[in-house]
Amino acid sequence: AAVGAALRAAGHRVVITAGAGEAGLAHDVARRAGLPGSAVLGGDTDPPFAELAALVAQARAVVVGDTGLAHLATAVGTPSVVLFGPVAPRLWGPPPGPLHRALWHPDDDAARPGDAHGNIPDQRLLRITVPEVLEALTRLPEPAPRPARPTLTGAEG
């Protein structure tokens, strides 16, 4: 919510995405960020993949945990800041390069993966700070210009 509020205050459009069953959480984050409910995509059901993919492809940047959206941002070339906690970025992180920043604060037992589906957030994830996320965003390059999208037509026959 704090990252979203800072981005909104800087004039950026912020969208909060949510999977099925996450509507309450997503709307709480949006409210705490000072965003309208219309800033939430998904929540009651998973958002349509085509809509989600288009949103990620058109985004200036994506701030996300280690989820499928991080991989989608990598696939479509959208700059990203990916927050890692239970699992180290060396396992599932974005490829090296300037388009993606992986934020990770390992503990003494960094080789031990945490529970990515646990009820309690992993302490390594909680060590990532709002200023750190915002600073990582400032270090991202502008996304490459996207080529015009072709219009596809089907052949009847």
N, C-alpha and C positions, 0 to 999 in steps of 0.2 A: 504494500500500500504506500509506503514512504517513497519508494522508487517511482511508482506511478504518479504520486502527487508532485514530486520534483519535476518529472518530465512534463506533466500537464502545465505546471507553473512556467516552464520554459517554452510553452507554446506547441508542444508536440501532441498529436492525437495518440491516445493510449487506448488499447483494447485489452481486456482481460478475457482469456479463453478458459473454458471449463469443460470437463468431460461430464458424462452422465452422472447425476447424483451430486455434483459439486456446485449447484446453483447457489445455495445459501452462502457457501464460502466465497464464491466469486463475487456475489453482490455485496458481501461484507467488505471484501478488499476494495471493490469499486467505491463504495460509500466512504471508506476511510481514506481513499485517495482523492476524494472530492469529485468523482466521476459519476455521470448519470447511469442509471440501470441499463440504458441502451449501449453502454460501453462493454457490456458482457456478451460474449459470443458462446453459446452452448450453455450447459448446466443442467437443464431438465433432461436433455438427450445429448448425445455427442453431436457437435455441429457437423453439417454435411462436409465430407472431406474436400470436395471441390471448392467450397467457400473458404474453408480453413487454409487450403493450399494457396488459393489466390491471395488471401490476406497476408500470409507469410511471404509469398513471392513479391508482393507490392510494398512490404514494410521497409522502413529505413533501417530498422534493426529489430532483433528479437531478444528479449531477456527471458530466460526460461530455465527451469530445472532440467535435470538429465532425463528428458522425456522424448517422445517421438517428435515433438515440435522442433527440438534441437536438431535432430537428424534431417527433418524436412528443410529447415533453414540452410543446413549444409548442402543438401541436394539441389536447392534452387539458387544458391549463391547469395543468400541474404545474410549480412553480417549478424553475429550473435554474441551474446554474453551468456554462458552456460554455467549454472551454479551446481557444483558437485558436493555431495555429502556422503551418503552411504557407500557409494562406489567411486573409486578413483577415476579421473579422466583418462588415465592410460588404458583403461579397459574399453570405454565406450565414448570417449571424448571426441570432439571435432578434430579434423586433421590440422596439423601445424600450419601456420600461416597467418597473415594479418587480418583475415575476415572474421576470425572467431577467437574469443577469449574464454578460457576455462578457468573458473575461480574455484579453488580447492585449498582447504587448510587441514592437512593430515594431522593425525595425532601420532603418538609413539608407535602405534600398531597400524601404520598406514596400509599394510598389506591385507589387513582384515576388512573385508567388505561388510558394511552394515546391512540392515534390513530395509531395502528400498520400499517395502510395503508396510512398514511398521506403523504403529499408532503414535509413536513419539518421534519427532524430528531428530535426525542424527546430529550430534554435537558438532561434527565437522561442517555440516551445512549451516548451522546456526552461528558459526564463527565468521561467516561472510557478512560484511557490513554494507549498509546503504551507500556510504561514500565510496567504498571500493567498487560497487556495481556501477555507480554513476561515472567514476573515473575510467573504468574499463570501457564504458560506452563512448567516452570522449576520444578514446584511442582507436576506435574502429574507423576504417576508411569508409568513404561514401560507397554505396553499392554501385557496381558497374552498370552502365546504361543497359537496359533490357532491349533486345531486338523486338521489332514489331511482331506481334503474334499473327501467324497465318490463319486464314479462314479455311477450315477443312470442309469439304463436301463429300458426301457419300455417293458412290456410283450405284445406280439402279441396274439390275441386270439379271 
